[in-house]
Amino acid sequence: MATAQVRANHCYAPSNAMAVPLSTSLNSLPPLFLRLRGNRGGFLQSKRIALERSLGIGGKRGREYGVVVASSSNVAAPDLWDSWKPQKSSSAPSLSDILWPSAGAFAAMAIMGKMDQVLAAKGISMTIAPLGAVCAVLFASPSSPAARKYNMFMAQIGCAAIGVAAFTIFGPGWLARSAALAAAIAFMIYTGSTHPPAASLPILFIDGVKLHHLSFWYAFFPGAAGCIILSLLQEVVCYLKDNFKF
C-alpha cells in the first residue's frame, strides 16, 4: 500500500492565540478535518496527547485544537525499472578515482602471479577467481559493508570450510555444490558477515581437483591469505585516492 504524503497546515491553541505550523505523515488518509476536544479516550485521545506534547502544552485540559490535513497526489509510485538504471551520482568520478583502484588491482594480480611461480612446484595457486571479486570490493567501494575486514575474513574462512565439509560429506556433484552454497549464505547471514566473493569459495573447492589435497587448510589458503595481501594494498589505494587527486 502506497504511503500518502500528508501536510498539516496549522494547529491552533486558542488560549495562547497563536498558530504553530506542524508537519506530519499519515498512512493512506483521505482529506479530512480532525477536531480533538477535551479529555476523550481511544484514538482521538492519543492524537490529542501527541499534539499537546509536540506543542509543549501537555497536561492541561479544556484546550481545543484543529488540524487541517490535506493529502497529496504528487507521491510517485516506485519505478519498476529503476533498478535497471545506473545509480545517480552528483558528479562524475575523477580520473584518479578510476586510475588508483585499477592500478591496485593490477598490482594485486602481479604480486599473486609472482607467488604462483614460487608455489608452482606444490601444484597450488594464489590467483583464484574469488580474489578478483575481492579486489573489486576493496578498491572500488572500500566503504561498503562487504569491504569490512570482519565481513571479509569471517566469510572467507567460514565459507571455505563449509565447502570442504560439503565435499567430504557428499562428494563431487550438484548436491555438494547446492548444500555448500546454501550453508555459506546461511552462515554469512547468521554471523552478520555478508561478503559476496566468499560465496564462490565452496564451489571452487568442490570443482577444483587440484585443491582437494589442502583439505581444511583451504579455509586459510589461498582465500584468507590472499585477503591479507589485498587488505594491505587497499590501504595504499585509499591513501593515493585521498592525497593524489587529478
N, C-alpha and C positions, 0 to 999 in steps of 0.2 A: 504494500500500500504506500503510495506516494505521500510524502510529508508536505503539507501546505505551509507556505510562508505566511505568517500572521503578524500584523502590526497593531499594537495597542497605542492609540493616539494620545490620550491623556487619562490621568487618574486624578479625580477631584476629591479633596478633603475640605468640605465646607467650613469646618471650624477654623482652618488655617487660611482660607481664602487664597489658595494658590493651586496652580496646576503643575503636576510633575510628569514629564514625559516618561514613558515606560515602554520597553521593548521586550517582547517575549515570543516564544514559538509554541504552538499547539498543534496537535496531530489531527488533520483532516476535519477541521471545524468549518461549518458554513458561516457566512456573515451573521453576526448576532450582536445583541446588546445585553451585557450582563450587569445586573444590579444586585449588589450584595448588601444586605441590611442586617444590622444588629448582631445578635449572638445566635445565629441559626446553625443547625448541625449538618452533618453529611458533607456532600460535595461542596455546596456553597460556603459552608463554614470553613473548610480547608482553604478555599480560594480567598476568602476574606482575610484569614490569618496570614496567608502568604503575601497579600497586598499590604497589610499593615506592617509586616516585617520589612518588606522592601522599601517602604516609605519612612521607616523608623518611628512609627507612632503606635506600635502594638501595645496591647494591654488596656486600651480604653474602649469603652462600649458606646453605642449610640451613634457611631460615625456612619456616614453613608458614602459609598463610592460608586462611580460609574465608569465603566471601561468600554470604549468603542473598539470593537475588534473587526478588522477588515481582512478578508482573505485575498490572496494574490494569485492570479493565474499565470504569473510570469516564471514560475519554477519549472525549469526544463527537466524532462524525464531523462533518465540515464541513456546515453547513446549506446546502442547495441554494438556498433562498430568502433567505439572509442579505443578499445584495447588493440585494435589493428593499426592505429595511427601512431606515428613517432611521438615520444614524450615531448611535451612543450618545454622549452627552455628559454630563460630570459635573454641569454646571449649564446652565440656560437662558441665552441671550445677554441682556445688559442692553440697556436702551433706547438707550444711547449707542452700543453696538456695532452697532445696526441703523441709527440715525439718521445717524451720520457717514459711513459708506460710501454711503448713499443720497444724502446731500447732496453728496458728492463726485461721484457720477455725474450729478446734476442740473447741477452747476457745469460739468462737462466738456462736456456736450451744449450748455449755454448758450453757453460760450466758442466752441465749434466752430461753433455756429449763427451767431454774430456774424461769425466768419471767413468763413462761407459767403456772407454778404451782400457782403463785400468781394471775394470771388473769383467771384461770380456772373457777372460780365462775361466771365470767361475760360472759363466753362462747366464748372468743376470744383467739387467739394465736399469739405470735410473730414469731414463727417458720414457716414462709411461704416459699414456694419453690423459688420465685424470689430472696430472700435474700441469698440463696445458690449460685446462679449465681453471685450475687454482691460480695460475698466472693472470688470467683474465679477471678473476675476482679481486685479487690482491692489488694489482696495478691499476686497473681501470676504475674500480669502485671500492677504494680502501675503507670508506666509512660505512659500507653496507654491513648488515648483520652477519652475512656469510663470511666476511673477512675478519671477524673477531678471532683472536688466537684460540680462545676456548672452543668456539664452534669448530674451527678447522682441525685442531689436534684431537679433540674428543671424537668427532665424526670420522676422521681418517683412521684412527686406531680401532674404534668400535666397529665400524662398517667392514674394515678389512678382516677383523677377527670373525665377524659374522659370516663372511664369505668362506673362510677356511672351515668353520664349523658346518656350514651347509654342504660343502663339498664332501666333508668327512662322513656326514650322515646319509646324504642322498646320492653321492657320486656325481659325475658329469651329466648334464642334461637340463631340460626345461624346468623340471621340478626343483632342482637345486637353485637355478637362477631366480625362479619366481619366489621361492621361500626366502632366499637371501635378500632380495631386493625389498620384499615386504617387511622383513625383520629389520633391515637397515633403516628404512623410513620410520618405522615404529620407534626404533632406538633414538633417532635424532629428535623426534617429536618429544619423547619421554624425557630426554636429558636436556632439552632446550638448546640443541647444538646443530641446528639446520645448516648444512654446508653441502649444496648440491653436488659438487665434484666427487664427494666421498661416496655417493650412491653408486658410482660405477665401479668401485673397487671390488665388491664381491663378485660381480660378473666377470671382471678382468681376471680374477684368480681362478674362477671355475673353468673358464675357457682357455686360460693360458697355461699350457702344459709345462713350459719352462719355469713357472713359478711354483709348481706343486711341491718341489723339494724344500721350499722355505718353510712349509707348514705354518705354525703360528708366529714365526718370525716375520711373516708377511704383514702382521699388524703394525710393525715398526719400520719395515723396509720393503720397498722403496718409498711408499707414500709418506709416512710421517717424517722420515729422514729427509726426503726431498722438500717437505714443507719448511723445515728448519732453514734450508738454503734460501728458499723463496721468501721467507719472513725477513731475512737479513737484506735481501735485495729490495724488498718493499720499502724498508726504511730509507734506503738510498734513493729510490724513485720518488718517494714523498718529499724528501729533502730537496731534491732537484726541482720538483714541481713548485714547491713553495718559495724557493730562493732564486731560481733562474728562469724567469718568465720571458717569453718573447712571442 
